[in-house]
């Protein structure tokens, strides 16, 4: 099962010119809890996907909003000549295909 099959919305944006923010939001508490309890989304996995030091990844599970919030430093600041996404709007894309089925405990 892929993340996109459970989440209502997965988006990314600049939190600042130097930081990316990713929001994973659910419209169903059961789906949110399934993903949360699977621990498929964690600092080390995010660091692996985005080739970062896991200590630089901030991950917050917001139960009352049914959301998982992630932020990490950009490799190139927004607008830099090496920047590939000025607004940070495409950074979410590797996450939607994240397979969580092998982490689900039934």
QUIJOQUI-V356129 format. One line per field, one symbol per residue. phi: phi as a letter, one per 30 degrees, with the letter a starting at -180 (. if undefined). psi: psi as a letter, one per 40 degrees, with the letter a starting at -180 (. if undefined). burial: 1 if it has 9 or more other ideal C-beta (glycine too) atoms within 8 Angstrom, else 0. A space follows every 10 residues. Layout:
BEGIN
phi = ???
psi = ???
burial = ???
END
This chain:
BEGIN
phi = .ceddcddab bbadcadcbc cbccbbcbdd dedddeddhd cbeddddddc hbdddcccbb ccedchbccb badddbdejd ecdcaecidc ddedddcddc ddcdcc
psi = hiddedidhh iiihdieehi hhhhiiehdd ddddddddfd hiddddddde fihdeehhhh hgdeefihhh iiiidhihei dehegdeeee edddddehhe deehh.
burial = 0110011001 0111000011 1111110000 1101110101 1010111011 0101001010 0100011111 1101000100 0010000110 1101110101 000100
END
